[in-house]
């Protein structure tokens, strides 16, 4: 996987045609093995027929989305003639962390309602599955579930993802009912047994366990877990099962039912949703909310609701962050400028420690930027405002007090900035993007073919790992500006400047 990601990053930087290297990247390796795959689905020829047909009323999966162009502002033919497998690879290669502006934009691409690539077969689903996998990797389960249900979870690979999303969002009964009602979905023995038990048919579940084990359809570890899941009283007094290094949502649910609920701290982001429930305890909720907010999977307001739900009863780590945020939030609610000024530095330091500056700015940026502060507190308030959605109005209404602020204010307004004499490389790279409005040469070959979406995904890879070549960073920002995505470019540029300072 690391080799494939490095290859894609290199292609993004050099403009190499990915059509020459379309080996699919893997789907998330934590998906449950819940659906069997009939041998009849195996292709017998690698030749693509010249004429393809699709039943009337059938869903063209690569065209399914939740956000119409009227909301995204993206052109309907964004994907152009790009190869669907290449787009799928680029979509799966996107980071689950990095610049929040790019996380938000690539999630928008995953949810956008767009025409499929020109050369994609009508029944194609490679890009659709990659869009789902991007959301799953970031823990954006609600978004993934809505997108799948818009298309209809009828095909086995799509149903497999929907089944796991349902398990992780406490909708196991609904998932099992759908599996039972869909004749085209053949469950594996673990999924079948799990659903039989959920429906109360314990005898059939036990019989299926015996049959599956006898026929070799269950590994020893699976059989041991399922046996305990079906009749935990038989194993009273025995030590708990050893940790599962290949945990899936299905085995996670079974272990949780046994009272051996694994911590989601070291698990993929999708599992963190299970810790948002009250049953997980407040500490687990806090950790999960921080992780999911950083990846953009949940809204800042949901994170704030969890952060302010109770009074911390301990100190250190997350408890200190909660206390600092709660003190600041109380000052804001009281509309007391002196108290806001007193608690803002500690709250901001806590957000920097947790990587939650953008969520904090989204909630408090407007109110903080309107306060009558002076000195260091005023400078901090302007920084918070520049990282908020109101960055342009902050830059227009405030007076810059330093060379760094003048540069940030110019970028917030989309102007060519003046560089400080001792500006570091990344600052120079960002500033250069606002001094030249033309499309970078390395992306011209894609744009001339109408493959705007592919160009944007390649540039997103560069911006997700800004520690590379400064020229690559400049060109990526220039691309977004040149094609009209000014808000994305300005937010990304401001975050590059202000989150690392």
C-alpha positions as CSV (number, residue, x, y, z in Angstrom):
1,X,0.0,0.0,0.0
2,X,2.8,2.4,0.8
3,X,4.4,1.8,-2.5
4,X,1.1,2.5,-4.4
5,X,0.6,5.7,-2.4
6,X,4.1,6.8,-3.2
7,X,3.5,6.1,-6.9
8,X,0.3,8.1,-7.0
9,X,2.0,11.0,-5.2
10,X,4.8,10.9,-7.7
11,X,2.3,10.9,-10.6
12,X,0.5,13.8,-9.1
13,X,3.8,15.8,-8.8
14,X,5.1,14.9,-12.3
15,X,2.0,14.8,-14.3
16,X,2.6,11.2,-15.4
17,X,-0.4,9.6,-17.0
18,X,-2.0,7.3,-14.5
19,X,-3.8,5.5,-17.3
20,X,-0.6,3.5,-17.7
21,X,-0.8,2.3,-14.1
22,X,-4.4,1.6,-13.1
23,X,-3.8,-1.2,-10.7
24,X,-6.7,-0.8,-8.2
25,X,-5.8,0.3,-4.7
26,X,-7.2,-2.0,-2.0
27,X,-10.5,-1.3,-0.2
28,X,-10.4,-0.9,3.6
29,X,-8.9,-4.0,5.0
30,X,-11.2,-4.0,8.0
31,X,-14.5,-4.8,6.2
32,X,-16.4,-7.8,7.5
33,X,-16.4,-10.9,5.3
34,X,-20.2,-10.9,5.4
35,X,-21.2,-11.5,1.7
36,X,-20.2,-14.4,-0.5
37,X,-19.2,-13.9,-4.1
38,X,-20.7,-16.3,-6.6
39,X,-18.3,-17.7,-9.2
40,X,-20.7,-16.6,-11.9
41,X,-19.5,-13.1,-11.4
42,X,-16.0,-13.9,-12.6
43,X,-15.3,-12.4,-16.0
44,X,-14.5,-14.8,-18.8
45,X,-13.0,-12.3,-21.2
46,X,-10.9,-9.2,-20.8
47,X,-12.3,-7.7,-24.0
48,X,-14.7,-4.8,-23.6
49,X,-17.8,-5.1,-25.9
50,X,-18.4,-2.4,-28.3
51,X,-22.0,-2.1,-27.3
52,X,-23.3,-2.1,-23.7
53,X,-26.8,-2.2,-22.5
54,X,-28.5,-1.4,-19.2
55,X,-32.0,-2.3,-18.1
56,X,-34.5,0.6,-18.1
57,X,-34.6,2.2,-14.7
58,X,-31.2,0.8,-13.6
59,X,-29.0,3.0,-11.5
60,X,-25.7,4.2,-13.0
61,X,-23.7,4.0,-9.9
62,X,-20.8,6.3,-10.8
63,X,-23.4,9.1,-11.4
64,X,-25.0,8.7,-8.0
65,X,-24.4,11.5,-5.5
66,X,-25.9,13.5,-2.7
67,X,-24.8,17.0,-3.6
68,X,-26.0,18.5,-6.9
69,X,-23.9,20.9,-8.9
70,X,-26.1,23.8,-7.7
71,X,-24.7,23.2,-4.2
72,X,-21.1,22.2,-5.1
73,X,-20.6,24.6,-8.0
74,X,-18.7,21.9,-9.8
75,X,-19.3,21.3,-13.5
76,X,-21.5,18.3,-14.3
77,X,-18.8,16.7,-16.5
78,X,-16.0,17.1,-14.0
79,X,-14.6,13.6,-14.6
80,X,-14.3,14.1,-18.4
81,X,-12.6,11.2,-20.2
82,X,-10.5,10.1,-17.3
83,X,-10.2,6.3,-16.7
84,X,-12.6,5.3,-13.9
85,X,-10.0,3.0,-12.4
86,X,-7.5,5.8,-12.3
87,X,-10.0,8.1,-10.6
88,X,-10.8,5.3,-8.1
89,X,-7.1,4.9,-7.3
90,X,-6.7,8.7,-6.8
91,X,-9.8,8.8,-4.6
92,X,-8.7,5.9,-2.4
93,X,-5.2,7.5,-2.1
94,X,-6.5,10.7,-0.5
95,X,-5.4,11.2,3.1
96,X,-7.7,10.8,6.1
97,X,-5.8,13.7,7.8
98,X,-4.0,16.8,6.7
99,X,-5.3,20.2,5.7
100,X,-9.0,20.5,6.7
101,X,-9.8,22.6,3.6
102,X,-8.6,19.7,1.4
103,X,-10.4,17.1,3.5
104,X,-13.6,19.0,3.1
105,X,-13.1,19.4,-0.6
106,X,-12.3,15.8,-1.4
107,X,-15.3,14.7,0.7
108,X,-17.4,17.0,-1.5
109,X,-16.0,15.3,-4.6
110,X,-16.9,11.9,-3.0
111,X,-20.5,13.1,-2.4
112,X,-21.0,15.1,-5.6
113,X,-23.7,14.2,-8.1
114,X,-21.7,14.2,-11.4
115,X,-21.7,12.5,-14.8
116,X,-19.7,9.3,-14.8
117,X,-16.4,9.4,-16.8
118,X,-17.1,9.5,-20.6
119,X,-15.6,6.0,-21.2
120,X,-17.0,4.3,-18.2
121,X,-19.3,1.4,-18.9
122,X,-23.0,2.0,-17.9
123,X,-22.8,-0.7,-15.3
124,X,-19.5,0.5,-13.9
125,X,-19.1,1.0,-10.1
126,X,-15.3,1.3,-9.6
127,X,-15.4,5.1,-8.9
128,X,-18.6,4.7,-6.8
129,X,-17.0,2.1,-4.5
130,X,-13.8,4.2,-4.2
131,X,-15.9,7.2,-3.1
132,X,-17.6,5.1,-0.5
133,X,-14.2,3.8,0.7
134,X,-12.8,7.3,1.0
135,X,-15.7,8.1,3.3
136,X,-15.3,4.9,5.3
137,X,-11.6,5.4,5.7
138,X,-12.3,8.9,7.3
139,X,-15.0,7.6,9.5
140,X,-17.7,9.5,7.7
141,X,-20.3,6.8,8.2
142,X,-23.4,8.9,8.0
143,X,-22.3,10.3,4.7
144,X,-21.4,6.8,3.4
145,X,-24.6,5.3,4.5
146,X,-26.7,8.1,2.8
147,X,-24.7,7.7,-0.4
148,X,-25.1,3.9,-0.5
149,X,-28.8,4.2,0.3
150,X,-29.3,6.7,-2.5
151,X,-27.9,4.1,-4.9
152,X,-29.5,1.1,-3.3
153,X,-27.3,-1.5,-1.5
154,X,-28.3,-4.3,-3.9
155,X,-24.9,-5.4,-5.3
156,X,-22.7,-7.6,-3.1
157,X,-19.7,-5.2,-2.7
158,X,-22.0,-2.3,-1.9
159,X,-24.1,-4.2,0.5
160,X,-21.0,-5.4,2.3
161,X,-20.0,-1.8,3.0
162,X,-23.6,-0.9,4.0
163,X,-23.9,-3.9,6.3
164,X,-20.7,-2.8,8.2
165,X,-21.8,0.9,8.4
166,X,-25.1,-0.3,9.9
167,X,-23.3,-2.4,12.5
168,X,-21.1,0.5,13.5
169,X,-24.0,2.9,13.8
170,X,-26.1,0.6,16.0
171,X,-28.5,-0.5,13.2
172,X,-27.7,-4.2,13.2
173,X,-31.3,-5.3,13.2
174,X,-32.0,-3.2,10.1
175,X,-28.9,-4.6,8.3
176,X,-29.9,-8.2,9.1
177,X,-33.5,-7.6,8.0
178,X,-32.2,-6.2,4.7
179,X,-29.9,-9.2,4.2
180,X,-32.7,-11.6,4.8
181,X,-35.1,-9.8,2.4
182,X,-32.6,-9.5,-0.4
183,X,-32.4,-12.8,-2.4
184,X,-29.4,-11.6,-4.4
185,X,-27.3,-11.3,-1.2
186,X,-25.7,-14.6,0.1
187,X,-24.4,-14.1,3.6
188,X,-21.3,-15.9,4.9
189,X,-21.7,-18.2,7.8
190,X,-20.6,-15.6,10.4
191,X,-23.0,-13.0,9.1
192,X,-25.8,-15.6,8.8
193,X,-25.3,-16.8,12.4
194,X,-25.1,-13.3,13.7
195,X,-28.3,-12.3,12.1
196,X,-30.1,-15.5,13.2
197,X,-29.2,-14.7,16.7
198,X,-30.2,-11.1,16.5
199,X,-33.6,-12.3,15.3
200,X,-34.0,-14.7,18.2
201,X,-33.6,-17.9,16.2
202,X,-30.9,-19.4,18.5
203,X,-31.5,-23.0,17.4
204,X,-30.9,-22.2,13.8
205,X,-27.8,-20.1,14.7
206,X,-26.4,-23.0,16.7
207,X,-27.0,-25.4,13.9
208,X,-25.4,-23.1,11.4
209,X,-22.3,-22.8,13.7
210,X,-22.0,-26.6,13.7
211,X,-22.4,-26.9,10.0
212,X,-20.1,-24.1,9.2
213,X,-17.4,-25.4,11.4
214,X,-17.8,-29.0,10.1
215,X,-17.5,-27.8,6.5
216,X,-14.5,-25.6,7.1
217,X,-16.3,-22.4,6.4
218,X,-15.3,-21.0,9.8
219,X,-11.8,-20.6,11.2
220,X,-11.1,-21.8,14.7
221,X,-11.0,-18.2,16.0
222,X,-14.3,-17.4,14.3
223,X,-15.9,-20.6,15.8
224,X,-14.7,-19.8,19.3
225,X,-16.0,-16.2,19.1
226,X,-19.4,-17.2,17.7
227,X,-19.8,-20.0,20.3
228,X,-19.3,-17.5,23.1
229,X,-21.6,-15.0,21.4
230,X,-24.4,-17.6,21.1
231,X,-24.1,-19.0,24.7
232,X,-21.8,-17.0,26.9
233,X,-22.9,-18.8,30.0
234,X,-21.0,-21.9,28.8
235,X,-17.7,-20.0,29.1
236,X,-18.2,-18.4,32.5
237,X,-15.0,-18.4,34.5
238,X,-12.8,-18.8,31.4
239,X,-10.3,-16.1,30.4
240,X,-11.5,-13.6,27.8
241,X,-10.6,-14.2,24.2
242,X,-7.2,-12.9,23.0
243,X,-7.2,-9.6,21.2
244,X,-8.1,-9.7,17.5
245,X,-5.6,-8.0,15.3
246,X,-7.9,-8.2,12.3
247,X,-11.0,-6.9,14.0
248,X,-14.0,-6.2,11.7
249,X,-17.4,-4.6,12.5
250,X,-19.0,-8.0,12.8
251,X,-16.5,-9.4,15.2
252,X,-16.5,-6.1,17.1
253,X,-20.2,-6.4,17.6
254,X,-19.9,-9.9,18.8
255,X,-17.2,-9.0,21.3
256,X,-19.2,-6.0,22.5
257,X,-22.2,-8.3,23.1
258,X,-19.9,-10.5,25.3
259,X,-18.9,-7.5,27.4
260,X,-15.4,-7.6,25.9
261,X,-15.9,-4.4,23.9
262,X,-12.5,-3.4,22.4
263,X,-11.3,0.2,22.7
264,X,-11.5,2.0,19.4
265,X,-8.4,4.1,20.2
266,X,-6.1,2.0,18.0
267,X,-8.7,0.9,15.4
268,X,-9.6,2.5,12.1
269,X,-11.6,5.7,12.3
270,X,-14.8,4.0,11.3
271,X,-14.9,2.2,14.6
272,X,-14.7,5.4,16.6
273,X,-18.4,5.9,15.9
274,X,-19.2,3.1,18.3
275,X,-17.6,5.2,21.1
276,X,-19.9,8.2,20.5
277,X,-22.7,6.3,22.2
278,X,-23.3,7.0,25.9
279,X,-22.7,3.4,26.8
280,X,-19.0,3.9,25.9
281,X,-18.4,6.3,28.7
282,X,-17.5,10.0,28.4
283,X,-13.7,9.5,28.1
284,X,-14.2,7.2,25.1
285,X,-16.7,9.7,23.6
286,X,-14.2,12.5,23.9
287,X,-11.4,10.6,22.3
288,X,-13.7,9.5,19.4
289,X,-15.1,13.0,18.9
290,X,-11.6,14.4,18.6
291,X,-10.5,11.8,16.1
292,X,-13.6,12.1,14.0
293,X,-13.6,15.9,14.1
294,X,-10.0,16.0,12.8
295,X,-10.9,13.8,9.9
296,X,-14.0,15.9,9.1
297,X,-16.4,13.0,9.7
298,X,-18.6,14.8,12.2
299,X,-19.6,18.4,12.5
300,X,-17.8,20.8,14.9
301,X,-21.2,21.3,16.7
302,X,-21.4,17.5,17.5
303,X,-17.8,17.6,18.9
304,X,-18.7,20.7,21.0
305,X,-21.8,19.0,22.4
306,X,-19.7,16.1,23.6
307,X,-17.0,18.4,25.0
308,X,-19.5,20.3,27.1
309,X,-21.7,17.4,28.1
310,X,-20.3,17.0,31.7
311,X,-17.8,18.5,34.1
312,X,-14.4,16.9,34.0
313,X,-13.6,15.0,37.2
314,X,-9.9,14.4,36.5
315,X,-7.0,16.4,35.1
316,X,-4.3,16.0,32.5
317,X,-4.6,15.3,28.8
318,X,-8.1,15.5,27.3
319,X,-9.5,16.6,30.7
320,X,-7.4,19.7,30.7
321,X,-8.5,20.4,27.1
322,X,-12.2,20.0,28.1
323,X,-11.8,22.3,31.1
324,X,-10.1,25.0,29.0
325,X,-12.7,24.8,26.3
326,X,-15.6,24.8,28.8
327,X,-14.2,27.9,30.6
328,X,-13.9,29.7,27.3
329,X,-17.4,28.6,26.2
330,X,-18.9,29.9,29.4
331,X,-17.2,33.2,28.9
332,X,-18.6,33.5,25.3
333,X,-22.1,32.6,26.4
334,X,-21.9,35.2,29.1
335,X,-20.7,37.7,26.5
336,X,-18.0,39.0,28.9
337,X,-15.1,40.4,26.8
338,X,-12.7,40.3,29.8
339,X,-13.4,36.7,30.6
340,X,-13.2,35.8,26.9
341,X,-9.8,37.5,26.7
342,X,-8.7,35.7,29.8
343,X,-9.6,32.2,28.6
344,X,-8.9,32.5,24.9
345,X,-5.1,31.7,25.1
346,X,-5.6,28.6,27.1
347,X,-8.5,27.4,25.0
348,X,-6.5,27.9,21.8
349,X,-3.4,26.1,23.2
350,X,-5.7,23.2,24.0
351,X,-7.1,23.2,20.5
352,X,-3.6,23.3,19.0
353,X,-2.6,20.3,21.2
354,X,-5.6,18.3,19.9
355,X,-5.4,19.5,16.3
356,X,-8.9,21.0,16.5
357,X,-8.2,24.7,15.6
358,X,-10.5,24.6,12.5
359,X,-13.4,23.2,14.5
360,X,-12.8,25.8,17.2
361,X,-12.6,28.6,14.6
362,X,-15.8,27.5,12.8
363,X,-17.8,27.7,16.1
364,X,-16.2,30.8,17.7
365,X,-14.4,32.7,14.9
366,X,-17.1,35.3,14.3
367,X,-17.8,36.0,18.0
368,X,-14.1,36.2,18.8
369,X,-13.2,38.5,15.9
370,X,-15.8,41.1,17.1
371,X,-14.4,41.5,20.6
372,X,-12.6,44.7,21.5
373,X,-9.2,43.1,22.3
374,X,-5.8,44.6,22.2
375,X,-2.2,43.3,22.0
376,X,-1.5,39.6,21.9
377,X,-5.1,38.6,22.5
378,X,-6.3,40.7,19.5
379,X,-3.7,39.1,17.3
380,X,-4.8,35.6,18.5
381,X,-8.5,36.6,17.8
382,X,-7.6,37.7,14.3
383,X,-5.8,34.4,13.7
384,X,-8.9,32.5,14.8
385,X,-11.0,34.6,12.5
386,X,-8.7,34.0,9.5
387,X,-9.2,30.2,10.1
388,X,-13.0,30.6,10.2
389,X,-15.4,30.7,7.2
390,X,-15.4,34.5,7.7
391,X,-11.7,34.9,6.8
392,X,-12.2,37.5,4.1
393,X,-14.4,39.8,6.2
394,X,-11.8,39.6,9.0
395,X,-9.1,40.6,6.6
396,X,-11.1,43.5,5.3
397,X,-12.2,44.9,8.7
398,X,-9.0,44.5,10.7
399,X,-5.7,46.3,10.5
400,X,-2.6,44.1,10.1
401,X,0.0,44.6,12.9
402,X,2.9,42.7,11.4
403,X,4.4,41.6,8.1
404,X,3.1,38.1,8.6
405,X,-0.4,39.4,9.2
406,X,-0.2,41.6,6.1
407,X,0.7,38.5,4.1
408,X,-2.2,36.5,5.6
409,X,-4.7,39.3,5.0
410,X,-3.7,39.6,1.4
411,X,-4.2,35.9,0.8
412,X,-7.5,36.0,2.6
413,X,-8.6,38.7,0.1
414,X,-7.1,36.8,-2.9
415,X,-4.4,39.4,-3.5
416,X,-0.8,39.1,-4.4
417,X,1.1,39.5,-1.0
418,X,4.3,41.1,-0.1
419,X,6.8,38.6,1.3
420,X,8.7,39.2,4.6
421,X,12.4,39.2,3.9
422,X,13.0,36.1,6.0
423,X,9.9,34.1,4.8
424,X,10.4,30.3,5.0
425,X,10.0,28.1,1.9
426,X,6.4,27.1,2.6
427,X,5.4,30.8,2.9
428,X,7.1,31.6,-0.3
429,X,5.4,28.7,-2.0
430,X,2.0,29.9,-0.8
431,X,2.6,33.5,-1.8
432,X,3.7,32.5,-5.3
433,X,0.4,30.8,-5.9
434,X,-1.3,34.2,-5.5
435,X,1.0,36.1,-7.8
436,X,0.3,34.0,-10.9
437,X,-3.3,33.3,-12.0
438,X,-2.5,31.0,-14.9
439,X,-3.0,27.3,-15.0
440,X,0.2,25.5,-14.1
441,X,1.9,23.7,-17.0
442,X,1.9,20.3,-15.3
443,X,-1.9,20.3,-15.2
444,X,-2.6,21.7,-18.6
445,X,-2.6,18.3,-20.3
446,X,-5.4,17.2,-18.1
447,X,-7.5,20.3,-18.4
448,X,-7.2,20.4,-22.2
449,X,-8.7,16.9,-22.2
450,X,-11.5,18.0,-19.9
451,X,-10.2,15.9,-17.0
452,X,-10.6,18.5,-14.4
453,X,-11.6,16.1,-11.6
454,X,-8.5,14.0,-12.1
455,X,-6.3,17.2,-11.9
456,X,-8.0,18.3,-8.7
457,X,-7.5,14.9,-7.1
458,X,-3.8,14.9,-8.0
459,X,-3.4,18.4,-6.6
460,X,-5.2,17.3,-3.4
461,X,-2.6,14.6,-2.9
462,X,0.1,17.3,-3.0
463,X,-1.7,19.6,-0.6
464,X,-2.4,16.7,1.8
465,X,1.4,16.3,2.3
466,X,2.8,19.8,2.0
467,X,6.3,18.9,3.1
468,X,7.5,18.1,-0.4
469,X,8.7,20.3,-3.3
470,X,7.5,23.9,-2.8
471,X,6.9,24.2,-6.5
472,X,4.5,21.3,-6.4
473,X,2.6,23.1,-3.6
474,X,2.5,26.4,-5.5
475,X,1.1,24.7,-8.6
476,X,-1.5,22.8,-6.7
477,X,-2.8,26.0,-5.1
478,X,-2.6,27.8,-8.5
479,X,-4.7,25.1,-10.1
480,X,-7.6,25.5,-7.7
481,X,-7.5,29.3,-8.2
482,X,-7.3,29.0,-12.0
483,X,-10.4,26.8,-12.2
484,X,-12.5,29.0,-9.9
485,X,-12.1,27.1,-6.6
486,X,-10.9,30.3,-4.9
487,X,-12.4,29.5,-1.5
488,X,-10.7,26.1,-1.4
489,X,-7.4,27.7,-2.4
490,X,-7.6,30.6,0.1
491,X,-8.6,28.3,3.0
492,X,-5.9,25.8,2.2
493,X,-3.3,28.6,1.9
494,X,-4.3,30.2,5.2
495,X,-4.2,26.9,7.0
496,X,-0.7,26.2,5.6
497,X,0.4,29.5,6.9
498,X,-1.4,29.7,10.3
499,X,-1.6,26.1,11.5
500,X,2.1,25.6,11.3
501,X,3.2,29.0,12.7
